[in-house]
Amino acid sequence: PMARNALAAPALGACVAAAVVALGCSGARAFGLAAGAKASQRERAAQSATRPDGGAGRAGAVLEGSPGGPAAGFWAGAMGVVAGLGVAASSRGLWRRSEARRTSLRYTTQQILPSLSWIKTGFKSNELQNGELRAVCLAGCDICVGKTATGKLFAVGDKAPPTGLSFSVGGEVEGDTIVEPQYGCTFDIANGQPVGTWCPSPPIVGGVIGAIMGGPMAVSVFDVRQDFFSGDIQVLTDVNAKKAYEADYWKGLLDAQGKDDGSYY
């Protein structure tokens, strides 16, 4: 588009100059012919009064009146060229000012590395009952913290496949697995992998929905610990996870206003 704009202004000026020259030449020619005709009429009237040979007078009048046409056409053409060059220069200046105001596209290639940190959940181990599940948001990550029937702490991502429902809303702990409440999918709390039949409930319908949503999927697993002195439950969380996710996602069409790090499209 920039190259087309750069060529458009001179081309427009040349077209205007050519049009002005053509109009000037045609106008000058018409002016010369009109002047010649008027002079011919005056000369014919004078010659008819003084001598009988009016044809020679008419011819002389035409010859005397016609030189004015080329001279006027030359000056009109010169004025047309000057006007065309002025229009081209003005268009070029407007284009340059427009390009100076335009903001160039800038792309960033920033690499965001993981930064792991132990973050407190806000509750202590003795406040979490065996078999209980609690959802917390740590560094922008939704995490489900729970205890098995034997009192073992665990933490998994709180978006339960296949639809992203929270484990803390109706989820159950069965042995060393956690069951999501909507379609009955079961996940191992140690590695997050699905266990058993995928979407077993309701019969037939659950299987169809699970297949449409992409089949078996795992959940994220987080390291969790209990502070020795305070008893606070802490989860090892990547504090840059949200920033890294948005760096890849909020670009292009969806990010018309730019980001906090100065990058924009």
VENCORRA-V808393 format. One record per residue. N is the residue number from 1. RES is the residue in one letter. SS is DSSP state (2 for helix, 1 for strand, 0 for the rest). OMEGA is omega as a letter, one per 30 degrees, with the letter a starting at -180 (999 if undefined). NEAR is the number of other ideal C-beta (glycine too) atoms within 8 Angstrom. Layout:
n = {N;N}
res = {RES;RES}
ss = {SS;SS}
omega = {OMEGA;OMEGA}
near = {NEAR;NEAR}
This chain:
n = {1;2;3;4;5;6;7;8;9;10;11;12;13;14;15;16;17;18;19;20;21;22;23;24;25;26;27;28;29;30;31;32;33;34;35;36;37;38;39;40;41;42;43;44;45;46;47;48;49;50;51;52;53;54;55;56;57;58;59;60;61;62;63;64;65;66;67;68;69;70;71;72;73;74;75;76;77;78;79;80;81;82;83;84;85;86;87;88;89;90;91;92;93;94;95;96;97;98;99;100;101;102;103;104;105;106;107;108;109;110;111;112;113;114;115;116;117;118;119;120;121;122;123;124;125;126;127;128;129;130;131;132;133;134;135;136;137;138;139;140;141;142;143;144;145;146;147;148;149;150;151;152;153;154;155;156;157;158;159;160;161;162;163;164;165;166;167;168;169;170;171;172;173;174;175;176;177;178;179;180;181;182;183;184;185;186;187;188;189;190;191;192;193;194;195;196;197;198;199;200;201;202;203;204;205;206;207;208;209;210;211;212;213;214;215;216;217;218;219;220;221;222;223;224;225;226;227;228;229;230;231;232;233;234;235;236;237;238;239;240;241;242;243;244;245;246;247;248;249;250;251;252;253;254;255;256;257;258;259;260;261;262;263;264;265}
res = {P;M;A;R;N;A;L;A;A;P;A;L;G;A;C;V;A;A;A;V;V;A;L;G;C;S;G;A;R;A;F;G;L;A;A;G;A;K;A;S;Q;R;E;R;A;A;Q;S;A;T;R;P;D;G;G;A;G;R;A;G;A;V;L;E;G;S;P;G;G;P;A;A;G;F;W;A;G;A;M;G;V;V;A;G;L;G;V;A;A;S;S;R;G;L;W;R;R;S;E;A;R;R;T;S;L;R;Y;T;T;Q;Q;I;L;P;S;L;S;W;I;K;T;G;F;K;S;N;E;L;Q;N;G;E;L;R;A;V;C;L;A;G;C;D;I;C;V;G;K;T;A;T;G;K;L;F;A;V;G;D;K;A;P;P;T;G;L;S;F;S;V;G;G;E;V;E;G;D;T;I;V;E;P;Q;Y;G;C;T;F;D;I;A;N;G;Q;P;V;G;T;W;C;P;S;P;P;I;V;G;G;V;I;G;A;I;M;G;G;P;M;A;V;S;V;F;D;V;R;Q;D;F;F;S;G;D;I;Q;V;L;T;D;V;N;A;K;K;A;Y;E;A;D;Y;W;K;G;L;L;D;A;Q;G;K;D;D;G;S;Y;Y}
ss = {0;2;2;2;2;2;2;2;2;2;2;2;2;2;2;2;2;2;2;2;2;2;2;2;2;2;2;2;2;2;2;2;2;2;2;2;2;2;2;2;2;2;2;2;2;2;2;2;2;2;0;0;0;2;2;2;2;2;2;2;2;2;2;2;2;2;2;2;2;2;2;2;2;2;2;2;2;2;2;2;2;2;2;2;2;2;2;2;2;2;2;2;2;2;2;2;2;2;2;2;2;0;0;0;0;1;0;0;0;0;0;0;0;0;0;1;1;1;1;1;1;1;1;1;2;2;2;0;0;0;0;0;1;1;1;1;1;1;0;0;1;1;1;1;1;1;1;0;0;0;0;0;1;1;1;1;1;0;0;1;0;0;0;0;1;0;0;0;0;0;0;1;1;1;0;0;1;1;1;0;0;0;0;0;0;1;1;1;0;0;0;0;0;1;1;0;0;0;0;0;0;0;0;0;2;2;2;2;2;2;2;2;0;0;0;0;0;0;0;0;1;1;0;1;1;1;0;0;0;0;0;1;1;1;1;1;1;1;0;0;2;2;2;2;2;2;2;2;2;0;0;2;2;2;0;0;0;0;0;0;0;0;0;1;0}
omega = {a;l;l;l;a;a;a;a;l;l;l;l;l;l;l;l;l;l;l;l;a;l;l;a;a;l;l;l;l;l;l;l;l;l;l;a;l;l;l;l;l;a;l;l;l;a;a;l;a;a;a;a;a;a;l;l;l;l;l;a;l;l;a;a;a;l;l;a;l;a;l;l;l;a;l;l;l;l;l;l;l;l;l;l;l;l;l;l;l;l;l;l;l;l;l;l;l;l;l;l;a;l;a;l;l;a;l;l;a;l;a;a;l;l;a;a;l;a;l;l;a;l;a;a;a;l;a;a;l;a;a;l;l;l;l;l;a;l;l;a;l;a;l;l;a;l;l;l;l;l;l;l;l;l;l;l;a;l;a;l;g;a;l;l;a;l;a;l;l;l;a;l;l;a;l;l;l;a;l;a;a;a;l;l;a;a;l;a;a;a;l;a;l;a;l;a;a;l;a;a;f;a;l;a;l;l;l;l;l;l;l;a;l;l;a;l;l;l;l;l;a;l;a;l;l;a;a;a;a;a;l;l;a;a;l;a;l;a;l;a;a;a;l;l;a;l;l;a;a;l;l;a;a;a;a;a;l;a;a;a;l;l;l;l;999}
near = {4;6;6;7;10;8;8;10;13;10;8;11;14;10;8;12;15;10;9;13;13;9;10;13;11;8;9;16;10;8;11;16;10;8;11;15;9;9;12;12;9;9;13;12;8;9;13;9;5;5;6;4;7;10;6;8;14;12;8;9;15;11;7;10;14;10;8;11;14;9;8;11;13;9;9;14;12;8;10;16;11;8;11;15;10;8;12;15;9;8;13;10;8;9;12;8;8;8;9;6;5;6;3;4;5;6;6;7;4;7;4;7;5;7;7;7;8;8;11;7;13;4;8;9;9;5;5;13;5;8;9;9;11;11;12;10;7;10;10;6;11;10;16;16;15;17;12;13;7;5;7;7;13;13;12;16;12;11;9;15;13;11;8;6;10;11;14;9;7;5;14;8;15;7;6;7;11;16;12;14;10;8;12;11;14;11;16;10;13;7;6;12;7;12;7;6;4;10;12;11;7;5;7;6;7;13;11;8;11;14;7;6;9;5;7;7;8;10;11;7;11;11;6;11;9;9;9;3;4;5;8;11;15;12;15;11;14;10;9;10;12;9;8;11;8;9;10;6;7;7;9;5;4;7;11;6;4;7;9;3;6;7;11;8;8}
